[in-house]
Structures are given as C-alpha cells and as structure tokens.
Amino acid sequence: MIHDGRLPMSLAFASLLLTFLVTRTITRLIRAGRGPFHNIGSGGVHIHHVVPGIVLALIGGFLAVGSGEYLVARSIAGVLLGIGAGLVLDEFGMIVHLSDVYWTEQGRISIEATVLATAAVGLAASGFVPFDATPDGHTLDDLVAWSIVLLLDVVMAAITFAKGKVGTGVIGVFIPIVNIVAGIRLARPGSPWARRYYRDKPRRLRRATARAARRDARWKPIRRRFEDTIAGRLVAAPAPMPVAPNPEPRARREVDGARHTWRRERAGSG
C-alpha cells in the first residue's frame, strides 16, 4: 500500500520509467521500419518528442504548484510530469549537443541522464528524502543535529560531484553514506578535483588513473551492453556541415581589380 503523501511521486516515477521504455521501443521500431509507427512532421519539419515532453512537464509542474493539498490534482500532475520528463530525458543528448545525435555515441548521455533521474525519483518515492524531516517543533539539539546532517550531506555531495562521480553523487544525496565513501576515495582523472589537487601530486594522479582504468575495464562493457539493449546499436556520428567559403572577399578583389584597370585605361587615354 502506497502512502498518500508519496502517491504523486510514485505515479511520477512509474510514468517516467514507462514513458521512456515505450518511447525507446517505438523509436527502435521506426528505425527498423516495423509496425505502424512513423516520424511526425509538420511543413517538412520533424517534430521531436522532446517538444510535447516540455509542454507536458510544464503543465504538470504548474499543476503541482497550484494544486495545494488536493491529492487527485497532485497525482494527475505527477503523471503529466513523469510523462513529460520521460520524453525530454529520452532526447537529452540532442538538447546538450544541439544536434540530432539520438543514435550516436553522444546520444548515450540520454540513457545516463534517464537512469540517474529514474533512480533519484524512485528513491524519493520510496521515502529516501533527506530534506523531508524538518525540525519544526523539536528541541534546539534536534535543530542543531538536523542542520549538521544536512550541511554534511550537501558538502559531501559537492565533493563527490567535483571528483567526477556524478551518478554516485545523485544517489548519495538520498543515501548520505554513499557520498561519504565516494568523497573519501580518489577522484577520477580529468575531474575538477583532480585538476585542482592532483596537479602537483603525480603519484596520486597515477593511482587515480590506474583505479579509473580498472573500474572502466570492469564496468564499461556491462554498461555498454545495457545501453545497447535499451537504446539499440550505434551509428556513426553525423559529419559536420562543410562551411562554404565567404565569397565576399573574392568579389571585392574582383571589383577593386576592375576599378584599377578602368583607371589605368582612362589615364592612358587621357
């Protein structure tokens, strides 16, 4: 039985996950030329599903803000927000790169963003909300303890993000012990933390690089198989559009040359 206070969040979680899975299934069928599905366009313009996703997310968000304590309205808002978020996150890579990278390596960021968002919403729906228990009505000691825990959670989450562990940082916001462990361990090479604090410590940088290489060798093939299962196989990234040379300088030179020739001929005839 779902608690009434968590029902809207649970509906948002289910809507997000189901929308993403259904959308990926439909796009893969369209790509394979199977089924009754096809791309939607208007006036020769392909309408990506991120467009209705933004509209639904906005409607759901404003409805949630204005619904007050009405459980039915909040539940409807949760469904609309979940559907909209699922459509938007499915094309998150296109938003980041401002290019149609849906089936390319750059587009795999959509899978990562969706997994992180789904994990965060799922944890919130399950009751792992670190900022839910407010200290109102408690003693001063309770207020101090709550503030210290909150501050520690925020600081350790910031350190984890700075160390290049985005996924761990998101999970750690809801389960603080995860960020405490991740914040103590070595940063990933290339992260802001490594650039700032490992610059003059080559030994620590070598350890971080070796640890990251071992981790990637172990988990990257598994992650790749998971992404291929969800998103389909990759295609080569689209080649950048060739930039046409600016004809203006050449045209100006031709005009200047013709003008110079005309002046010489005029001076010679005079």
N, C-alpha and C positions, 0 to 999 in steps of 0.2 A: 504494500500500500504506500503510495507516494504522499508525503506530507503536503498539505495545501500550499504552504509557503514556498515549496520547491517545485510545485507543479508547472508553473510557466517556464522555469529554467529547464526542467526535464523535457517539456514539449519542444523548447528551442533546440536542445541537444539532439533529440530524435529527428526533428525536422532538418537540421543542418546535415546530420550524417546521412539520412535517407536521400535528401536532395542531391548531395554530392555524388553518392553512388549511382543514383538514377541518371544524373546528368552525364557522368562519365560513361555509363553504359550506352546512352543514346548517341553521344558523340563518337564512340567507337563503332557503333552500328552505321552511322552516317559515313564515317571514314571508309568502312568496308563495303559500302553500297548495299547494305542489307536492311530489310524492314521498311516500314512506311515513312520513316523519318527523313527529313531533309533540312538543309540550312534555311534560315528565314532571312529575307532581304526586303528592302523597300527602295525603289528607284535605283536599283543597281548597287545599293549599299548593304553589306552583310551586317545584320543586327546580331551582335554577340549577346550571349545570355547574361553577361555582366550588367547589361542595361536594365532589363527587368529586375535583376537582383538588387541593384541600387535602389530602384523605386520601392520594391517590397521591404527592403531593410529600413528605408526612411519611414515608410508608413508604420511598420512595426515599432520602430524606435519612438516615434512621436505618440503612437497609441499607448505605448507602455508608460511614457512620461505623463500623459493626461488621463490615464485610466484610474488613478487613485488606488483604492483598496478593492476594486471590483475584480474578483477572481476570473470571471469569464472573459472580460476585456483583456486582462493581463495574459491569460492563456492564449487568446487569439493573437495578441501582439507577439508572444513568444514563438508561435508557429510562423507568423509572417517574417519575423526577424530571422528565424532559423533558415527558412527557405531562401530569403534574400542573401544571407551570409553564405550559404552553400553555393549559390550561383556566382557570387562575387569571388569567393575564395578559389573556385574552380578555374577562374581566369586571372588569378592574382599575378602570375608571371607576365601576362600581357600588359597588366597595369604597370608593373615595375619597369619593364623594358620598352613600353610604348610601341610594341611591335607584335605581330602575330607569331608568337613563339610557342603556341599551345602544344605542338607535337615535338618540340626540340628539347635539348638539354636545359636551356634556360627556362623552359616552361615547367620543369620539375619543381621549381620553387613553389608552385601552386599546391603540389602534393604535401610538401613540408609545412606550408602555412595552414593547410586544412587539417593535417594531423595535429599540429600544435593547438589550433583553435578548438578542435573537437575534444582534445584531451583537457584543455582548460575548462570548457563548458561542461564536460562530463564530470570533472572533479567538483565544480561548483554545484551541479545538480545533485551530486552525491552527498553534499554537505561539507566539503572541504573548502570553506570560505574563511580565510584567516581574518578578514575585516568585518565579519558578521557579528561577532560577540562584542558589543560595545560595553564600556564600563559604566554606563549610566546607572545610578542608584547604588553603586558599590562603594567600598571604603577607599580612602586615599591610597592604601597599599595596593589594592586591586588596580587602581588607575595607574600607578607607577609601574606595576608589573606588566599590565597590558601595553603601556607605552613603550616599555623596553623591548618586549617581544615584537611589537610592530616595527620599531626602529631597526632591530636586528634583522628582521625579515627583509625590509627594504634595502638595507645596506648589503646584505649577503646576496640578494637578487641582483643588485647593481654590479657587484664584483663578479658574479657568475657571467652576466652578460658581457662585461668588459673582457673576460677571459675567453670569449668566443664560444660559449656554450649556451646558445640561445634556447634550444629545446629543454635542456636541463633547468635553465633559469625560469622558464614558464611553468614547468612542473613544480619547481621549488617555491614559487610564490604561494602555492596552495599547500605544499608539504615542506615546511621550512628546513627540515633536516637535510633534504636533498641539496639545497643551496649551501648549507653549512659545509657539507662534504665537498661539493664542487668548488666552493670558494677557497678551500684549503689546498686543493690539489693544483697541479701545474696547469698553466694556461695553454691554449692552443697556439702554435706558432702563427704569426701574422695577425693575431688579435691585438686590440688596443693595449691590453695589459702587457703582452709580450713585447710590443714595440716600445713601451714606456719603461718597463722594469727589467727586461732581459737584454737590453741593448748592450750593457757593459758586463754581462754575465754569460759568456759563451758556453760555459759548462751547463748552466741551467737551460739555456736555449737548446743545446744539443739533446738534453734529456727530454725536454718538451717535444722536440721534433720526433725523436725516436718513439716516444709514447703515443703521439698522434698517429705516426705511421703504423704502429702495431694495432691501434684501435681501428683505423680505417681499413687495414687489411682484414680484420676480423669481421667488421660490421658493414662495410660498404657493399660487398657482394649481396648480403642479405637485404640491405635496404634497396639495392638496385632491382633485385627480383621482386620485392614488394611493390616498388613503383611501376615496374613493367606489368605486373599483374593488374594493378589498379588503372594505370594510365595508358597502357599499350606501348608498343615499341617506338623508339625514337626515329626521327628523320633528321637529315642534315639541316643545320641552321640556314635560313634564307640568306643568300648573298646580299651584301649591301648594295643599294641602288647606286649605279655609277653617276658621278657628278659631272654634268656636262660643262665643258669649258665656257667661261664667260666670253661671249663674242664681242662685248663692248670694247675692250682694249684694241682688238684687231680692227674693228670697224673704225675706231678713232684714228688708228695709224693710217688706214687707207685714206680717210678723209684728209688728214694732215698732209699725206704724200701728194694727193691730187691737188690740194691747195698750193703746196710748194711748187709743183710742176707748172700750174697755171700762172703763178707769179713770175717764174723764170721765163716762161714763154711771153708773157706780157712785157717783161723788162727787155727781152731780146727784140721784140717787135718795135718797141719804142726807140 
